[in-house]
Amino acid sequence: MAAGVVFHVNEASFDKHRMALRNVQNAKQGLPDLPMELVINGPGLSMVTASTSTIGDDLASLLNQGVVVAVCRQTMKQNGIEEHDLLPGVVIVPAGVVRLIERQQEGYSYIKP
């Protein structure tokens, strides 16, 4: 079995955000003990920015279940987004692509909804 699973969102589409959340929710139901992480970069930043996110409650539920939500600091800088602009509970990583590479090197499965 994989060390965990990393989901990747880099699109601003509400439908993609919903699909990603459904994917994570389904995976968590089927494999509740498997470490899971959602990495967000690029236009996906709107998914976790408090002023633009439409999925805050669903995201909070996943965070409460132990899913890590990692946001790219480079994307934040490029868009003038500060930590206080994000939904509560997300973590900031230096670069989303680096985080994806690290997780895959650690044996995580990669899923791009």
QUIZI-V563373 format. One record per run of one state. SS is the DSSP state (helix for helix, strand for strand, loop for the rest). FROM is the first residue (numbers start at 1). TO is the last residue. If there is no record, write none. Layout:
BEGIN
SS&FROM&TO ; SS&FROM&TO
END
This chain:
BEGIN
loop&1&3 ; strand&4&9 ; loop&10&13 ; helix&14&30 ; loop&31&34 ; strand&35&40 ; loop&41&41 ; helix&42&47 ; loop&48&48 ; strand&49&49 ; loop&50&55 ; helix&56&64 ; loop&65&67 ; strand&68&72 ; helix&73&78 ; loop&79&82 ; helix&83&85 ; strand&86&86 ; loop&87&90 ; strand&91&93 ; loop&94&95 ; helix&96&105 ; loop&106&108 ; strand&109&111 ; loop&112&113
END
